[in-house]
């Protein structure tokens, strides 16, 4: 029998100052120093980090039933208090049943329905960029991706009401506890949540009276295994998660990819050459053409690797387990360290370097080490919106690059910040129209 140590023997690390701006590099360094499991004490509670492809496979696939998404996302990150218990935080049979209801709307074949919505909103939102001269591509991407999620997934028409929804969700996401004053935090959270419910309840009533073929419409018509319709609270929780997760990932990855391309003009030129070859002037890209943009797709994957939408995924341990010689009891809290896994030199060559060709044949580093690239999770609970997000990001970047030349504005500090990998001060770009022969329709 293999000797095992208790969880208290797991190497204890100290979280350094400035940690939220270098989560990935720091945790990758801890992986190199301590191996795939270590722990820290945060706010008086021990948290266990599991890092690297082996740990990712353990948490996401081979031993996934030993972990609870509900405990992770609601008890650690407080998602239920803000948005309700939606697909992100459900466990077990309940999750499987609700995911089954939504799966058809996220299959790659269904993207043909969404792509025209995406393209129209992208063109409308970026139309005035050149006249403005300079834009924050992070904030602009948020407007695009939220409009797309609101219309495609929930059937909401972009305009003042959708803008109101976006600002409420953004306020909820950026709400942070005030030092020594949790009462104010919870009061403001409750106010924002009440406002969201006030706006969403009439939409639920409307969908029941006039069913639609968007995801919200599907959920209104759906029945659980016992034959019951979903409650208002369940529908609102699912809508919240669809709208939040449905735009947050695409927002950050699009902005970071534009930032990376602006810094690497040689690869940007290759992306533009691919666009010119696949999509002649005056042609609206089809789903097939979007899928054939392999140079751009590799750039998207590299943005996912360097700036994963979430730095680590929270889980609660519901069944004891052994990992790398340590015994972890039920009741422990675990983070599987996504950002650290993406920066391991034995998996990704020169991991801090922008190198999208690592994903192209014959290298295909992500395939040689399964569960090394997990920006969208993995296993049976891989992000349900992965197809939606990747098609949207490619459609957005393709249209922007066909219309404009972008350059990083001077005198700015582009800094990653937080567990949700956002640019702390945005990403300001100077915008110029491309020559008419190269411009989009």
N, C-alpha and C positions, 0 to 999 in steps of 0.2 A: 504494500500500500504506500502511495506517495505521501510523504510527510507534508503537513499543511500548517500554516500559521494563521492566527486570528487576524481580523481586519485591523486591529490596533497596530500590528507590525508592519502594515503597508507604509512605505516611505511617506513621510509628512513633508509637504512643501510649503513655503511661505509665498503668498501672493504679493508681488512687488508693486511699488508705486508705478502708476502709468500702465497697469495691467490691461485696462480696457482698450488701450490703443495697440496692444501687441499680444492679444490672446493666443493666436496661432503660433507665432514664433516662440513665445515663452513656453507653452505647453509642449511644443515639439522638442524644445531643449530639455524639458523634464522627461520626456519619453526617452531621449538619447541617454540621459543620465540614470534614470531609475527603471526603465522598461515600460511595459504597457499598462501598468497600474500604479497609481499613487493617489494621495489624498491631500486635502487642504481643509482648514477650519475657516468657515465663512459665517460671520455673525453668530458665533457660538455653536455652529453645527458642522459636523464633519461631512464632507462631500468627497466621494470617490470618483476619480477620473480614470476612464479606460480609454486608451489611445492606440491607434494603429489598426491595420486591416484585420488582424486576428481578433482584436477586441470588437471592432465593428461587426464582424460576422457573428460573434458570440451574442452581442446584444440584439442585433437586427434579424438574425436568422436562427442559428442553431439552438439558442437558449432564450428566445424572445419571450416565451410565456412566463419566464421567471421575473419579468419586468413589467411594470405598469406605466403606460403613458398617462393615465389619469392622475396618478400620484405625481408623476414628473411635471406635467404641464399645469396642473391645478394647484397642488400643494406646494410645489417649489416655485413655479413661475406665476401663479395666480391667474391663469387664463380663464378659469370658470367664473371667478368673481367679476371679470371684465366682460367676457363675451358669451358665457354659458358653456355647457358641455357639448361641444360639437365633435365632428369626426376626428379632429386632431387629438383630443384627449380621451376618447372612448376606448374601452378595453374589450377584449374577448368577443363573445358572440354578438353583443350589441354593436360593436364596431363593425364586425364582418357583415352583419345584416344591413346596416346603414350604408356602408361602402358599396355593397352590391347594388343598392338603389341608385347610387350615383355613377357607378362605373361606366355605363354606356355613354354618358355625356362627356367622358374624358378619354375615350378611345381615340387613337390617332385618326381613324376614319371620320370621326365627328368633327375634326378640326376644320374640314371644308366649310362647315356652317359658321364657324367663328372667324375664319380668316378675313372674309370681306368686312366684318364689323371692325376687326383689328385695323385693317388697312385704311378704312374710312376715318376712324378716330385718329390714327397716327397722322394722316395727311392734314386733317383739320387742326390738330393741336400744334403741328410744327410749321404751319403755313406762314406765320408771322415772325419766325426766328430771325431771318436776315434783316428785317426792318429794325428789330430790337438790337442787333449787333452783338449782344452777349446774353447768354442764358445759363442758368444753373441746370445742367442736364439731369441731375438727381431729382430736383423738384419737378422738372418738366416730364421726366419719365413717370413720376408718381401720378401726375394728372392723366397721362395716357393710360397707364396700366389700371388705374382705378376706374376710369370711364369704361374701359374694355371689360373688366370684371363685372361692373355694375350692369352693363347692357347684356353681355353674352351669358353670364351665369345667373343673374337675377332679373333680367328683363326691364331694368330701369333705364330710362332715356337720359343721356347726358344733358346737363343743364344745371340750373341753380340748385335743384334738389339733390342731385348727385354730388355737386360740390359741397353741399352741407354734410352729406354722409361722409365724404372723404375727410373733411376737417374734423368731424367728430371722431372717426377712427384714428386719425393721426394724433389728436389730443389724447385719446386713450392710450395709444402706444407709447407716447412720450411722457405720460404722467409718471412722475417719480415721487417717492415719499419725501416729505419735508423733514429735515432733521428734528427729532424729538416731537414731531406733530403728525402722528398717523391719523388722527381724527380728521384733519383737513384732507389728507390723501383719500381716505375712504369716502368722505362726503363728496369730493369732486368726482371720484369714480362713480359713485351712485348717481350723481346728477347726469353725467355723460351717458351712463347706461340707460337711465330713464328716457333720455332724449332719443337714443337709438331705438328703444322699444316703441316710443310714441310714433316714430317714423315708419318702423317696420310692420307693426301690427296691421295697418290698413292695406299694406302690400300683400300680406297673407290672406286677408279677407278677399281682396280682389282676385288673387290667384285661385282661390276656391270657387269663386263665381265664374271666372273666365280663365280656364286652364291654358297654360302656354307650354312650349317645348324647350324652355330653358331649364337649368338645373332646379331652380326653385319650383317651377311648374311640375317637374318630375316628382320632387319630394312631396308636394301637396297631394299628388295623386297616389303616391306610394303607400303600401301597407306593410306593417312589420310582420314577422312570422306568425303572430297571433291574429292577423287580419285587421289590426287597428291602424287608423291614420295617425300621423305624427301630430303631437300637440303643438300649440303656438310656441311654447318655450323651446321645443326641439327644433322647430323650423327656424326660429330666430337665431338659435345657437349655430345651426348649420350655415345660415346666411352670413352671420358675422364672420365665421371662420373662412367661408368661401371668399368673402370680400377682402378680409385682411390678408390671408395667406395667398389669395388669388392675385394680389397686386404687389405685396411687399417683396417677394422673391424676385419678380421680374423687374421691379424698380431698381433694386440695388445692383443686380447683375448687369442690367443695361447700362447704368451709369458707370460702373467700374469698367465694363468693356470699352466704352467710349474713352474713358480715361487712359486705359492701357493702349488702345490703338493710337491715340494722340501722341503717346510717348514712343511708339514703335512704328515709324512711318513705313518701313520696309514691309512689315506684315500688313499694315493698312492698305498699301498699294496692291498686295496680293488679293486682299478681300475685294477691292474695287475692280480688279481685273476679272475675278470670278463673277462679280455682278454683271460686268459688261458682257461677258461670254454667255451667261445664262439668261439674262433679262435685258433684251434690247430696249432702246428708248421707246416709250409709249406702250410697253407691255406691262400688265399688272401681274406680278408673280403669283403663280398657282401654288397649291400645297405641294405638288410634286417638285416644282422648282425650288421652293423653300427647303424641302428635304434634301435637295441635291447641292445645297450650298455648304460643301464640306469644309472649305477653308474658314468660312464664317463660323460653322458649327464647332470646329476645333478651338476657335477663339472664345466662343461661349463657354466651352468646357474649361478652358484655362482661366477665365474669369471666375467660374464656379470653384475651381481649385484654390486660387489665390485669395478670393474674397467670398467664401461660402456664405449664403444668406443667413445662416445661424452658425455660430462658432462651436456650440456643443448642444447635444440633445439631452434633455433631462428624463430620467427614469426613476421610479421607485421600485425597490426590490421586494417582491411578494413571495419569493421562494428562495431559500438559501442556495448558494452555489460556491464552487471552488474555481478560482482562476489564477493561473500562474503561481500556484503554491499558497495562495491565500484563501481563507474561508470567509465568505461574505454572508452575513445573516440577513434574514428578512427584516424589513424596516429601514435598511440603509438607503441612502440617496446616491444615485450614480449619474455622472455626465459622460456620455460617449463623445470623445473630443474630436469633432469633425475637422476643425481648422488645423489641429496638430497632425492628424493623419495625412493631410494634404501636403505636408512640408517635411516628410521623412526622406532623407537622402537615399536610403537603400531602396526606396520605391520609386520616387520621382527624381530623376537626375537634375542636379543643380536646382533644387526645389524653389528657391526664391526668385529664379529667373523666369521672365515671361517667355514661354516656349510652347506655343500651341501645337507645334509639330510632334510633340511627345505623344499626342493622341492619334496621329496618322500612322498608317502602315509604313514601314514594318515595325515601328517602335511600339505603339499602342500600350504604353506603360500601364494604363488603367486596367487593361485586360490581363496583363501578365500577373497582376496581383489583385484578385477580386476583393471587393470591399475596401479598396484604397481610396476611391473617389466617391464620397457619400454626401455631397452637397444637397441632394434630394432624398437622403436616407437610402434605404435598400431593403431587400427581402419582401415579404408579403405586404408590408406597410410602406413601401416606397411611396413618395409623395404622389397622391392621386392626380395632381395637376402638372406633372412633369412634362407631358406632351404639350399641354396648353402653354406653359411658361416658355418652353424652348421655341415653339412656333412663333409666339408673340415677340420674344426677344429678337429672333432672327428677322422677322418682318419689320420691326422697329428700326434696328440697326441698318438693314438694307435700305429702307426708305430714306433715313436720315443721310446716309452716305451717298445716295444717288442725288440728293438735292443740295447738300451742303459740304463745305470744307470746314472742319472744326480745328481749333487750336486752343490749348490751355491758356486761360487768361493769366497774366502775370500777377505777382504779389498775392498769392493765396497759399494756404497751407491745406493740402488735401490729405486729411487724416482719417483713417479708419477708426471707428469708435463704437464700442458696445458689443454685447453678445449678438444682437442683430447687426450685421456688418454694414453699417451705414457710414457714408462720408460725413464726418462731424460738422463740417462747415460747407457742405455741398461740393459740387464740381463745376466751377464756372468755365464756360467755353466761349471763345469768340467765334462768330458764325459768319461765313461768306457763302453766297450762292455759287454753285459750280457752273461751269460753262453750259449754255443751253443744250449743246449736243450730248452732254452727259447727265443733265438733270432728269429727275423723275417726271412722270406725267403731271 
